[in-house]
Amino acid sequence: MCPVLELTDVSKSYAKSDFVLDKVSFAVPAGTIMGLVGENGAGKTTVIGCILNTLFRDGGTVRLFGSELSDGDRELRENIGVVYDGDNFPDHLSAGQLADIMRGVYRQWDDAAFQGYLDSFSITREQKIKSYSKGMTMKLAIAAALAHHPRLLILDEATSGLDPIVRDEMLDVFLGFVEDESHSILLSSHITSDLERIADHITFLHRGKVVLTASKDDLIYRYAVLRCKERQFEAIDPKDIIAYRKKEYQIDVLVPNGKEARQKYKDVVADQTTIDEIMLLLVKGKTK
Ligand SMILES: Nc1ncnc2c1ncn2[C@@H]1O[C@H](COP(=O)(O)OP(=O)(O)OP(=O)(O)O)[C@@H](O)[C@H]1O
């Protein structure tokens, strides 16, 4: 089966900005959740804009469900649900009024499903969005994105700003969504604990480039960080080093296979790592 979403060498620059999105490639297979992480300004929102054609790409291709999205492509758009961190809808509307609009936008709009989400999120049809809390705003956006039965959900920092309880609830909704193996999610987030909980794969962006893309289980259970003294560091084969960071008393070295490294470099401590630590090493560290 072809990936639900596939980016190949997607590039983008902005006028009056040094930032360049540089040949970004990754794929999101059906039934999986891809986490997109990177420092502020790494290019996550730009990637999402290029996927949705809201930004003009300088080069590269984006394939959704095996086809390229064009501006008037209603069929493909029906199959994508999008949730942004900020304002998703005009705030003078109520959830009920939003449903009336969405019914005209999406052929697949399912009012019963929308009502089901509203009920489970404790949102009434009458209350105006302007009086919502941040959590309610996000829940409404997620309900609206899911109610037209998309196959791909794109979430740009959709869980940031939510308290741990609401976040946990939303993560369960996302996991429920991908139980259908034709569904997928691309989720950009700073909250790496969320990604550790739900992502199947993680793509790390740094200064507009993909610096690493791997399965979450590999990142957590296969990759490792070696804690080295200078002389131990010098003995490490550069081919084994993804990134390293010199600290006051030790050098942390990210390697792709902790088990192999433990056998090869017997006197070095090799720790299991976290998405946060990997991101720090990729962003603040160096490559050999
Ligand atoms: N319209 C624009 N014109 C010029 N530069 C822009 C524009 N939009 C974004 N940029 C620049 O592109 C870079 C990437 O921004 P982008 O919003 O994609 O990053 P991000 O990873 O989503 O960041 P954050 O985590 O802070 O939301 C930044 O340096 C930003 O200033």
The ligand as an SDF file (V2000), in Angstrom:
LIG
                    3D

 31 33  0  0  0  0  0  0  0  0999 V2000
    5.6090   34.4160    5.8100 N   0  0  0  0  0  0  0  0  0  0  0  0
    6.8760   34.3370    6.1800 C   0  0  0  0  0  0  0  0  0  0  0  0
    7.7870   35.2260    5.7080 N   0  0  0  0  0  0  0  0  0  0  0  0
    9.0890   35.1520    6.0710 C   0  0  0  0  0  0  0  0  0  0  0  0
    9.5720   34.2070    6.9170 N   0  0  0  0  0  0  0  0  0  0  0  0
    8.7080   33.3100    7.4210 C   0  0  0  0  0  0  0  0  0  0  0  0
    7.3290   33.3190    7.0870 C   0  0  0  0  0  0  0  0  0  0  0  0
    6.7160   32.2990    7.7300 N   0  0  0  0  0  0  0  0  0  0  0  0
    7.6900   31.6820    8.4420 C   0  0  0  0  0  0  0  0  0  0  0  0
    8.8850   32.2820    8.2580 N   0  0  0  0  0  0  0  0  0  0  0  0
   10.1770   31.8900    8.8520 C   0  0  0  0  0  0  0  0  0  0  0  0
   10.4080   30.5400    8.5400 O   0  0  0  0  0  0  0  0  0  0  0  0
   11.0440   29.8850    9.6380 C   0  0  0  0  0  0  0  0  0  0  0  0
   10.2900   28.6130    9.9680 C   0  0  0  0  0  0  0  0  0  0  0  0
    9.0410   28.9670   10.5260 O   0  0  0  0  0  0  0  0  0  0  0  0
    7.9610   27.8710   10.9190 P   0  0  0  0  0  0  0  0  0  0  0  0
    6.7780   28.5970   11.4610 O   0  0  0  0  0  0  0  0  0  0  0  0
    7.7700   26.9410    9.8010 O   0  0  0  0  0  0  0  0  0  0  0  0
    8.7300   27.0980   12.0990 O   0  0  0  0  0  0  0  0  0  0  0  0
    8.1320   26.1320   13.2270 P   0  0  0  0  0  0  0  0  0  0  0  0
    9.0870   24.9800   13.3340 O   0  0  0  0  0  0  0  0  0  0  0  0
    6.7110   25.8160   12.9560 O   0  0  0  0  0  0  0  0  0  0  0  0
    8.2780   27.0670   14.5010 O   0  0  0  0  0  0  0  0  0  0  0  0
    7.4630   27.0960   15.8830 P   0  0  0  0  0  0  0  0  0  0  0  0
    7.8000   25.8300   16.5950 O   0  0  0  0  0  0  0  0  0  0  0  0
    8.0220   28.2820   16.5770 O   0  0  0  0  0  0  0  0  0  0  0  0
    6.0020   27.2250   15.5500 O   0  0  0  0  0  0  0  0  0  0  0  0
   11.1300   30.9040   10.7560 C   0  0  0  0  0  0  0  0  0  0  0  0
   12.4240   31.4240   10.7620 O   0  0  0  0  0  0  0  0  0  0  0  0
   10.1220   31.9520   10.3670 C   0  0  0  0  0  0  0  0  0  0  0  0
   10.5150   33.2220   10.8050 O   0  0  0  0  0  0  0  0  0  0  0  0
  1  2  1  0
  2  3  1  0
  2  7  2  0
  3  4  2  0
  4  5  1  0
  5  6  2  0
  6  7  1  0
  6 10  1  0
  7  8  1  0
  8  9  2  0
  9 10  1  0
 10 11  1  0
 11 12  1  0
 11 30  1  0
 12 13  1  0
 13 14  1  0
 13 28  1  0
 14 15  1  0
 15 16  1  0
 16 17  2  0
 16 18  1  0
 16 19  1  0
 19 20  1  0
 20 21  2  0
 20 22  1  0
 20 23  1  0
 23 24  1  0
 24 25  2  0
 24 26  1  0
 24 27  1  0
 28 29  1  0
 28 30  1  0
 30 31  1  0
M  END
$$$$
